[in-house]
Amino acid sequence: MSVRPDLYQHYVQACQNLGQPENPFIARVLQEADKNDKSRWTKGITLKIAGNNHLVPVQRVTDDDLQVLASVLHNTVFVTGLDLRYNVLTDAGAKNVATFLQENSTLRYLNLMFNEIGTSGAELIARALHRNKTLAYMRMTGNKIGNKGGMFFASMLKVNSTLEKLDLGDCDIGTQCLIAIATALTQNKSVKAINLNRPLLYSQEEETTVHVALMLKNNSSLVELHLCKHEMKNFGVERLCEALYENSSLRYLDLSCNKITHDGVKFLGELLKRNKTLEILDLNANRIEDDGAIYLSEALALYNKTLQALSVVRNNISGKGLLALSDAMKTNVELSYIYIWGNKFDETTCMAFSELIQSGRLKPTCTDVEPYEVDGHIHLAELSHGLKKHYYWTPNCGEVMNKDANASLAIAAVSEY
């Protein structure tokens, strides 16, 4: 059996060859990788060089650091994941990323979220993915690539047939880019999860939602769709629901932080009565109120047997609506996760959810509230659980142990797929 290369020694040599100083954080990560059980390497390892690691001294990765690292990993077949989130990579670093993607044939996961990559860097990376045949999961989250940069990724989706998960959330993409991506996904058969959160939209006509709906009528591979902060109103929700009557693949729909009211939720309620594939529905930070909660409760209590997770956090729901949801859980045994914090709790609501938890119907890890008693009265305290608990961060020490109801785009390590 051939001896595995020593990553740290290769890094030291590469720094000397390129005349670059060592980055102590990169050095530490490579040393730890060298110490790990080499039997794990046959499955592939993910190097986690995240700039928001607070447990060890962090010198954030620069463009020059990345040039050295790319030369070390050039022919390293056992590194299948690279996490470079929260560093200071710019368009110059993106050039090294693009070269690496064109030459490397083993990397499956690349996380560049919240660096400083712009439009030209996005173009280089997207063009590299025209040729790359191995990368399955790409996160550009928080890099301000703009509408033009997003258009390069839309063009890439017409060519690339291996990318399965793409995150373009918080990238300042615009109307033109969203329409282009929706058009590309009409034909693309490989993408299973996509995040299009928080685009910059200047129209109230909801053209982008209409195009996404048209895509859902024809796409049979997309499983997870994030449309947070799209300024979506009831008209847009109606278009999506019409499309989902004809879609039999989507399992996770994220409509959080929009402008959906109880009238829009009426369409969702009707959809849930007939839909047999949707498993996770995120309505966090809308304004569905009691009437909307009741529409959902009726569908869940009497008709739907597939939805497993529901978030109605911060929706101006009072006791009447929350009580209806708790009653629905008593008859619907499939609904296992429910998140309700930020609404108007009365004592009846607190008692109802306390009973669900104490009876074992609702597990403490599957909701964001925990009952406690003061002077004979039951109250609810907030827990840090939710549908996207690990979207922006993962534990610095150890793996994510509880992946319940997390978005697939929130879980990092490639080996877990």
N, C-alpha and C positions, 0 to 999 in steps of 0.2 A: 504494500500500500504506500503510495507517495506521501511524503511529509507535507503538511499544509504550510503555506508561506506564513512568515511572521509579519503581521500587519504593522506592528509598531516599528520594527527594524526597517521595513521597507519605507515607512513614513520618514524616519530619521534620514535615510539615504536620499529620499526624494527632496527633502528640504535642503540638503547640502547641494544636490545637483542643480536645483533651481535657485539657489541663493536666497531662500526664504527662511525666516525664523520659525521655530516650532510653535504651534498653537497648543498651549498646555491642556486645553479641554479636549481637543481632538486626540492628543497623545494619550490622555487618560482613557478615553473611550476605546481606542485601539488596543491599549494594554489590557483592559478588561475583557475585550473580545478574545484576545490571545489566551487569557487564563481560562476561559469557559471550556466546558466539556466539548472536545472536538467532534464527538458523535453527533452533536446538534447541527454541525456545519453541513452534513449531508442533506438536511432539509432546507438549509438556507438560513442566514441570520440577518437581522435588521440592525444597522448601526444607528443609534439614537443620539444625534448631535444637536439636540434642541437647545436654542439659546435662552429658553425660559426655565432651565434646570437650576433650582435654587439650593439643591443639596450639596453641590460641589462648586468650586470656583469656576466661573464660566467666562471665557474670553470669546465673544461671539465670532462666528465664522465670517471672514471677509472673502472678497473675490480672489485674492491671492492665495488664501488658505484653501479655497475650493480647487484651485488649479493644482496644488500639490496633492490634495486628497484624490482628485480624479485620476492622477497619474498612478497613485498607489492601487486604486481599485480597478484599473483598466482591464486587467486579465484575471481578476479575483472572482471566480465563478460562484463561490459560496456566499457572497454578499448579495442577497436578493432584495433588500430593503434599505432605504436611506432616508432618514428623518432629519431635515435641516430647517425645521420651523423656527420662527422668531430669531433669525440671524440678520445680517446686514448685507445680503447679496444684492447686487444691482444688475443692470443689463450686461455689464462686463462678465459677471459671474454666470449669467444665463448662457453666454457664449460657450463657457466651459461645460455647462450642463448639456447643451445641445450636442456638442462634440462627443461627450460621454455617451449620450443616448444613441447616437448613430453608430458608435463602435462597440458598445456593450451589448451582450446577448443574454444576460441573466437577470438584470434588475427588473423586479415586478412592482415595486412600490417606491414612489418618490414624493416626499412631502416638502413643499417649499412655502408653506403658508406663512403669511406676514413677514416677508422680506421686503425688498425695495425694488423689485423687478417691474419695469414699465412696458410700454408698447413694443419697443424694438426687441427687448428680451423675450417677450411673449411670442413674437414672430419666429425667433430663432428656435425656441423650444417646440413650438407647434410644427414648424417645418421638419425638425428632427423626428417627430412622431409620424411623419409621412413614411419614414423608412424603418423606424423601430418596430420590431415584431414581438416584443416580450413584455413591455410595460403594461400592467393591468390596472394600476391605481395611481392617479395623479391628483395632487392637491396644489392649486395655485391660490387658495383662499387669501384674501386680504392684500394681494399685490395689485397695485392700481394700474392694471394693463389697459383699462379704458375700452371703449367700444371697438376701436380699431384692433387692439390686441385680441379682444374676444373674437373678432371676425376670423383671425388666423386659426383659432381653435375650432370655429365652426367649419372652416374649410378642411381642417384636418380630419374631422369626424366623417367626412365624405370618403376619405381614403383609408384611414386606419381601421383595422378589423380586429384588433386585440385589446384595446383599452376598454375596461369594464366599468370603471368608476372615475368620474371626473368632477372635481369641485372647483367651481368658478364663483363661489360666494364672495361678496364684498370686494369685487374686482372692478367696480364702476363700469360694468358693461351697460349698453343702452338698448333702445328699441330695435335698431337694425340688427344688432348681434343676437338678441333673443329670438327674433324671427328666423334668422339664418340657422341658429342652432336647432330650433324646432323643425325647420325644413330638413336639415341634415339627419335628424333622428327619425324622420319618417322612413328613411331608407336604411339607416345604420342598424345592424342586427347584433352588435356586440355590447353596447353600453347598457348596463343594468342599473346603475345609480348615477344621478346627476344632481348637483347643487347649483341653483341659479339665484341664490338669495341676494337681496338688496341691490337690484339694478338701479340705474339712474333713468327714471322715466319722467317725461314732461307732458304726457298726454293723459287725459281722463277717459279716453275711449276704450281702453283695455284691449288694444289690438294684439298685444303680445299674448294675453291669455287666450284669445280666440285662436291664434296660431298654435299654441301649446295644446289646446283642445283638439284641433284638427290632427296634430301629430299623434295624440293618444288614440284616436280612432283607427290609425293605421299601424302603430308600433306594437309589436307583440313580444318585445324583449325587455323593456324598461320595467324595473321592479320598484325603484325608489326615486321619488321626485320631490325636490325641495323648492318651494315658491314663496319663501318668507319675504315680507316687505316688498310686495309687488303692487301696493295700492289697490289690491283687488277688492271689488265690491260685489254686490249680489248678482249683477249681470254676469260677471266673470265666473262666479261659482256655478251659475246655471249652465254656462257653456261647458265647463269642465264635467259636470255631472252628466250632461247629455252625451259627452264623448265616452265617459266611463261605463255607460250602459253597453257599449260595444267593445270595451277593453277587458281582457281576461288575464292580464299579467301584472298590473300594478298592485303592489301590496302595501306600500308606505306612501302616504300623501301628506306633505307638510304645507299647511296654509297659514302658518302662524304669522302674527304681526301684520294683519291686513285690516280691511274695513268691512268685514262680514258681519251682518246683523242676523236677527232671527229669521227674516225673510229669506236670506241666502241659505241658512241652515235647513229650511224646509225642503230645499232641493237635495241637500245631503241626506236628510232623513229618508226621503223617497228612494234615493239611490241605495242606501243601506238595506232597505227592505228587499232589494233584488240582487244586489252585488254579492258575489260569493268568493271574491279574491282579496279585497281590501282587509288588511290586518292591523295597520297602525294609522291613526288619524290625529293630526296635530292642529288644533284650533287655538292654541295659546295666543293671548293678547289680541283677541277680536272683541266683538261686543254682541254676543249671541243672546245674553240675558236669559230670564226664566223661560220664555217661550221657546227659544232655541234649544235649551237643555231638555225641555219636555219633548220636542220633536225628535231629538236624538234618543231619548229614553224610550219612547214608544216603539221606534224601529228596533232598538236593541232588545227590549223586553219581549217583543212578540214575533219578530221576523228574522233578524240578523243572527247568524251563528258562526261568523268568521272573524269579526273584529276582535282583536286581542288587547289593543292599547288605545286609550283615548286621553287627550290632554285638552282641558278647558280652563287652564290657568288664566287668571285675570280677564274674565269675560263678563263682569258685572252681574253674576248670577247670585240670587239670594236663596234663602232656605227652600222655597217652593221648587225651584229647578234642581238644586242639589239633592233634595230628598227624592225627586223623581229618578235621578241617576243612581242613587243608592238602591232604590227599589228595583231598578232594572238589573242590577248586579245580582239580586237574589234569584232571579229567574234565568238570567243569561250566564251560563257557566263558562263560556269561552272568554268573556271579557275579564282579563286578569290584571291589567294595569290601568289605573285611572289617576290623573293628576288634577287637583282642584284648587290649589293655593291661590290666594289673591282675589277670591270672591267674598261674598258677604255671608259669613257663617253665623247662624243663630244656634240656640241650644239644641234644637231638634236635629239640625244638620250634624252637629258634633256628636250627638248620641248615635245617629244612624251610622256614621262612618266608624265610630268607636266599636259598635256592635259588629260591623263587617270585619274589622281587624281582629277583634277578640275571638270571634267565632271561627277564624281561620279562612273565611271566604276571601279576604283581601290580605295578602302578605305585606308585612311592614316594608319590604324592599320594593314593593310594586306600587307604591303611592308616595306622595310628597307631604303627607300629614301624619302626625302621631298624637294620639289622645293623651291628655293628662287631666288630673282632677284637682280642683281648688275649692275648698269649702263646700264639698258635695256637688259641685257643678263640673261637667265635662267640657274641656276646651281642646282645640287642636293647635299643635305647634308645627312649624314648617320643617321639613326634611330636605336635604340637598339632592333629591332624586328628580329625574325628568327624562324625557325622551332623548335629549341630546346632552346628557350629563358630561360626556367626555369629548364633545365636539372640538372645543378649543384647547383642552388640556388632557393629559393622561398622567397617572401617578408617576412621580420621579423614581420611586422605589418599588420595584416589582411590577407585575402585569396587572391589567384591569381584570379584577376577579369577577365582578358582577356586571355582566354585559346585558342584563335584562332590558329589553325594549330600547336599547341605544340604536341610533342610526348606524348603518354599516359604515357610513363615512366618518364616524367618530372613533372607530376602532382601528388601531394602527398596524399591528404586527402582521406581516404577510403570512407567516407560518400558521396563523389561526384560521385561514380560509381553507 
